[in-house]
């Protein structure tokens, strides 16, 4: 996998719009569960890729340091050989002086080669460092996004359970409305009222019968008094009422 493809994949995943994905999902909870699994796997893969990229960068940096150190070392050797050649030439040993000058030239050549290799590696290291920084930032964004996904999933599950409980309660309330027991109570109450009305009617009827009987007794008393007065009148014993 190339560095560019790794960077592109991490960036794309880190910028994924959770809300947009959820809006398009038929079952948001399942979508979130799948996203969490995918994100977890992608983070694991990205971490391995980033670790490899970082490892390669560290190797380049180590090689660069070796080249820089080698250039300094060969520069020191060239200087030492040149000084030795100057000393020998000053003492009249021209042949030996030329030998050390040649050694100095060899050391300078090695120094130049090391410097060239270090100079060539420097831009690559700079570019690789930038890539690693972006990959690390992308990984951090992915981990943040995973935390958001997990929180969103937990929130959604909680809301779903609450909604389910509310729906269950509303269904129960609806069933109570359809099977309203108060209608039976109302019918029973009406029956009781009719029974009470009937009892009142019977009481009133009984009272009317008693009144009629007492009125008959009063009429009978008046008749008896009239008969008694008539008898007294005939016998001449009827006294004046005043």
C-alpha positions in Angstrom: 0.0 0.0 0.0 1.5 3.4 -1.0 1.9 6.3 1.4 -0.5 8.3 -0.7 -3.2 5.7 -0.6 -2.8 5.3 3.2 -3.1 9.0 3.7 -6.1 9.2 1.4 -7.9 6.4 3.1 -7.3 7.7 6.6 -8.4 11.2 5.6 -11.6 9.9 3.9 -12.6 7.8 6.9 -11.8 10.6 9.4 -14.0 13.1 7.4 -17.0 10.7 7.1 -20.3 12.4 8.0 -22.0 10.3 10.6 -25.4 12.1 10.4 -25.5 11.9 6.6 -24.8 8.1 6.8 -27.6 7.7 9.4 -30.1 9.7 7.3 -29.6 7.2 4.4 -29.8 4.1 6.6 -33.0 2.0 6.9 -32.0 0.8 10.3 -29.7 3.4 12.0 -28.8 1.1 14.9 -27.6 -1.6 12.6 -25.8 1.0 10.5 -24.0 2.3 13.6 -23.1 -1.2 14.7 -21.6 -1.9 11.3 -19.8 1.5 11.2 -18.3 0.8 14.6 -17.0 -2.5 13.5 -15.7 -1.1 10.2 -14.1 1.9 11.9 -12.4 -0.4 14.5 -11.0 -2.6 11.8 -9.9 0.4 9.7 -8.2 2.0 12.7 -6.4 -1.2 13.3 -5.3 -1.4 9.7 -4.4 2.3 9.6 -2.3 2.0 12.8 -0.3 -0.8 11.2 0.2 1.2 8.0 1.2 4.3 10.0 3.6 2.2 12.1 5.2 0.9 9.0 5.5 4.4 7.5 7.0 5.7 10.8 9.4 2.8 10.9 10.5 3.6 7.3 11.0 7.2 8.3 13.1 6.3 11.3 15.3 4.1 9.1 15.7 7.1 6.6 16.6 9.3 9.5 19.1 6.8 10.9 20.7 6.5 7.4 20.8 10.3 7.1 22.5 10.6 10.5 25.0 8.0 9.4 25.7 9.9 6.2 26.1 13.2 8.1 28.3 11.5 10.7 30.3 9.8 8.0 30.8 13.1 6.1 32.1 14.7 9.3 34.4 11.7 10.0 35.8 11.6 6.5 36.3 15.4 6.7 38.3 14.9 9.8 40.4 12.2 8.3 41.0 14.3 5.2 42.2 17.2 7.4 44.5 14.9 9.4 46.0 13.3 6.3 46.5 16.8 4.8 48.3 18.1 7.9 50.5 15.0 8.0 51.4 15.5 4.3 52.3 19.1 5.0 54.6 18.0 7.9 56.3 15.4 5.8 56.8 17.8 2.9 58.3 20.3 5.3 60.8 17.7 6.6 61.8 16.9 3.0 59.8 13.6 2.7 58.0 14.5 -0.5 57.1 10.9 -1.5 55.5 10.3 1.9 53.8 13.7 1.7 52.2 12.8 -1.6 51.0 9.5 -0.1 49.2 11.3 2.7 47.8 13.9 0.3 46.3 11.1 -1.8 44.8 9.7 1.4 43.3 13.1 2.1 41.9 13.1 -1.4 40.3 9.7 -0.9 38.8 10.9 2.4 37.5 14.0 0.8 35.9 11.8 -1.9 34.2 9.7 0.8 33.1 12.9 2.5 31.5 14.2 -0.7 29.7 10.9 -1.3 28.3 10.9 2.2 27.2 14.5 1.9 25.6 13.7 -1.4 23.6 10.8 0.1 22.6 13.0 3.0 21.5 15.8 0.7 19.5 13.4 -1.4 17.7 11.9 1.6 16.8 15.2 3.3 13.8 16.1 1.0 12.5 12.5 1.3 12.7 12.6 5.0 10.9 16.0 5.1 8.1 14.7 2.9 7.9 11.5 4.8 7.7 13.4 8.1 4.8 15.5 6.7 3.0 12.3 5.7 3.5 10.8 9.1 2.2 13.9 10.8 -0.9 13.8 8.6 -1.4 10.1 9.2 -1.1 10.6 13.0 -3.6 13.5 12.8 -5.9 11.3 10.7 -5.7 8.5 13.2 -6.6 10.8 16.0 -9.6 12.0 14.0 -10.6 8.4 13.4 -10.4 7.6 17.1 -12.4 10.7 17.9 -15.0 9.7 15.3 -15.1 6.2 16.7 -15.9 7.7 20.1 -18.6 9.8 18.6 -20.0 6.7 16.8 -20.1 4.7 20.0 -21.8 7.5 21.9 -24.3 8.0 19.1 -25.0 4.3 19.0 -25.6 4.2 22.8 -27.8 7.2 22.6 -29.8 5.7 19.7 -30.3 2.4 21.5 -31.5 4.3 24.6 -33.9 6.4 22.6 -35.2 3.3 20.8 -35.9 1.6 24.1 -37.7 4.6 25.4 -39.7 5.0 22.2 -40.6 1.3 22.4 -41.8 1.6 26.0 -43.8 4.7 25.1 -45.4 2.9 22.2 -46.2 -0.1 24.3 -47.9 2.2 26.9 -49.8 4.1 24.2 -51.0 0.8 22.7 -52.2 -0.3 26.2 -54.0 3.0 26.6 -55.6 2.6 23.2 -56.8 -0.8 24.1 -58.3 0.5 27.3 -60.1 3.2 25.3 -61.5 0.5 22.9 -62.5 -1.9 25.7 -63.7 0.9 28.0 -64.9 -0.9 31.2 -66.8 2.3 32.3 -69.5 1.5 29.8 -70.3 -1.7 31.7 -70.3 0.2 34.9 -72.7 2.7 33.4 -75.1 0.0 32.3 -75.0 -1.6 35.8 -75.6 1.8 37.4 -78.6 2.3 35.1 -80.0 -1.0 36.2 -79.6 -0.1 39.8 -81.4 3.2 39.2 -84.3 1.4 37.6 -84.4 -1.0 40.6 -84.4 2.0 42.9 -87.1 3.7 40.9 -89.2 0.6 41.0 -88.9 0.4 44.8 -89.9 4.1 45.1 -92.9 3.4 42.9 -94.0 0.5 45.0 -93.6 2.6 48.2 -95.7 5.3 46.6 -98.3 2.8 45.5 -98.4 1.3 49.0 -98.8 4.7 50.5 -101.7 5.6 48.2 -103.5 2.3 49.2 -103.2 3.1 52.9 -104.5 6.7 52.4 -107.5 5.2 50.5 -108.2 2.8 53.4 -108.1 5.6 56.0 -110.4 7.7 53.9 -112.8 4.8 53.8 -112.7 4.7 57.6 -113.5 8.4 57.8 -116.4 8.0 55.4 -117.7 5.1 57.5 -117.5 7.2 60.7 -119.5 10.0 59.1 -122.2 7.5 58.0 -122.5 6.0 61.5 -122.8 9.5 63.0 -125.6 10.4 60.5 -127.5 7.2 61.3 -127.2 7.9 65.0 -128.5 11.4 64.6 -131.4 10.2 62.5 -132.4 7.7 65.2 -132.2 10.3 67.9 -134.3 12.7 65.8 -137.0 10.1 65.4 -137.1 9.4 69.1 -137.2 13.1 70.0 -134.1 12.8 72.0 -131.9 14.8 69.5 -130.4 17.7 71.4 -129.7 21.0 69.7 -126.1 21.4 68.6 -125.9 24.9 70.2 
